[in-house]
Amino acid sequence: MNDTREYFDDVAPRWDTMRQQFFGEGVRRAAVGAAGIQPGMTVIDVGTGTGFLAEAAIEAGARVIGIDLSEGMLARVSARLAGRPFEARLSELATLPLREGEADAVMANMFLHHAENPPAAIRDMARALKPGGRLVITDADTHAHEWLRTEQHDRWLGFDRRDIARWFAAAGLQEVAVGDTQEICSPTSGCGTKAAITIFLARGVRSRLNPAEP
């Protein structure tokens, strides 16, 4: 985990440029649209980085809690969004600093493939939703680019969409749908190998019923 934190601390000053090489604005539009963000909402952005999703959520009228394991990333996003309704929280890979039912929407872009336990992370994010709140995750489909484990500290080589749907349902989410962002993630290795990885969008809604109710 410390290696992952050190990696993201190191790349934080140039992350915006790197991210633009990886994927485009279509990912942000798809995620924010699926989250149904409205003015006055509280939105959690897990793996906020330099604020790719957080900034769009604020522009839509939300208050945003940005979570990241990198102090370098949080320093940059906090400076970028200074004076705007943004709260930064430092996390660990194994645990997310989330409170029960504190958000109207939770989003996570390209976070899950760094998570120590993806199903547990999904459960944590789902618990942070208010009844009727939406969880939206955008991440890589299954691929075979092993070099991403060492060069960019990816823990998982993407995910099967059927697994994502199953994990959402196991977290108690309803109206689960896993589709395509129509975007490609295109990282390049140190030796020049270029990947072209499709990006899925998963969405689920926390039940409006009290868990004690039938």
N, C-alpha and C positions, 0 to 999 in steps of 0.2 A: 504493500500500500504506500509506503514512504517513497518508493521509486516512482509510483504514479503521481503522487503529489509533487515530487521534485520535477518530474517531466512537465507538468502543467504550470508550475511556478516558473520554469525556465522559458516556456514558449509564450507565456502571458503577454509580454510586450509586442509580440508579432502575431498573436492569435487571430486578430481580425483579418489580416492578409491571408493567413493559412486557411481560415474557415472559408473565405471566398473561393479558394482553389478547390476545396472539398465539395461544396454544394452551394446552390443558389437560393434566391429569395423565395422560390416556390415552396420550400420546406417551411419557412416562417409563415407564409400566407396560409398554407394548409393547416398547420398546427393551431394558429390563432383562430382561424375560422371554425375548426372542429371543436375548439374549447368554448365557443359561443360567448366570448368576453364582452361584457357590457359595463358601462360606467358604474362605479361604486363597488365593483367586485373586488375580492381579495384573491389574488392569483399567486400560486407558488411555482417557481421555475427551478426545477431540480437539475443541477449541472449547468448553472446559468452562464458560466464562462465570462465573457465580456459583455453579456446582455443582449445577445441576438434575439431571443424571444422576449426577454423582460422589457426591452424598450418598446416593442410593438404592443405589448399588453398595456403598458402605461399610456401609450398614445391612444389606446382604445378606451381609456378612462379608469383603468384598474389600479389598485394598490398592489405592489408586487413584493413578494419575499423571494429573494434569490439565494439559492443554496449551492455551495461548491466546496470541494475538499481543498482547493488551492487558495491560499491567502493572496498569492499574486493576482489571480483572476478576480477575487473579490475586491482587492484594492483598486483594480482598473475599472470594474463595473461601478463601484461606489463613487469613484471620481467622475465617471461618465454620466451617471444619473444623479449627481449631487443636486439637492434642492427639489427633487421629484419624489413621489411617494414610493420609495424603495428601501427595503430592509435587507441587509446581507447577513447570512448565517453560514458559519463554517461547519462542515460535516466530516464524517469519516465514511469510508467506502462501505463499511458493514452496517452503519446506523445513520439514519437521516433525522435531523433535528426538527421533527414535525409533531404538532399537537393534534389530538383528535378533533375532527370537524372544524378546522380553522380556515378552510379555503373553499371558495366557490368553484375553483378550477385548479388543477395541477397539471403542469406540462413538463416534459422531459425530452430534450432533443439530444440524441447521440450520447446519452448518459448510460443507458442500460448495459451496453457492451463493456462498460468499465465496472459495473456493479459486482460485488463479491457474490451475491446471491440474488439473481434477477427476480425470481418469484417473491422473495421476501421484500425486496425493494418495491415491487408493485403493491404488495399488501400494505406497506407503510404509506405509500402515496394515496392509496384508496381510503385508508383510515383518516387521512388528513382532510378528506372532502366533507363538506356539509351534505345533508340529504339533498339529492338532486344535482349535486356537483359532478363535474366531468373530469375524468383523467384522460389525457392525450399524450401518447408517446410516439415519437418519430425516431426510428433507428434503422440499422442496417439489416438487410436480409442475409440469410446464411451465405457464406462465401468461403474461399479456400486460401486467402492471402495471409499465410502464416507470419510473414514479416511484420504485419501490423502488431503482433504481440510484443515484439521487441522494440520496434522503432517508435510506436505510438502508444505502447502499453495497453493495448486492447486485451481485455481478459477473455472475451468471447468473440468468436468469428461470426458475428451476426446471429440471427434467430430465425427459426421456422415460424411462420405466421400462425400455424396451428397451435404451437406451444404458447405463443403470446395470447391468443384467444382463450386458451385453457387457463392460463395464469390469471387473466383478467376475471374470468368467471369464478375461479377459486378464491379470488379476493373479494367476492361478493358483489361485483359490478354487474349491471344489467345493460341491455341494449348494446352488447359488445359487437364491435365491427373492426375488422383489420383489413385495410385496403392499401392502395398505392399512392404515394405522393407525386408520382410522375417525375421524380427527381433522381439523379444519380450521384452517389458519393464517389469522388475521384481523387483519392490520395495517391501520392507518388513516393516510391521507396528511395532510399539513399542511392541505390544503384540504377535508378531510372525506371523501375517497373511501375507501371501505372495501372491502378485498379479502376473498375467500373462496377460499383455495387449499388443495387437498387435499394430504395429507402421506403419502408412501410410506414403507415400511420395507423395506430390503434387507438380506439376510443371506447370508453365505457362510462356508465352513469351510476353513481351511488344511489341505492334504493331510498325512496322517501319514507319508507316504513321504519319505525323503530325496530331494532333487531329482536326485541322481546315480543313484538306483535306477530300474529300468525300470518 
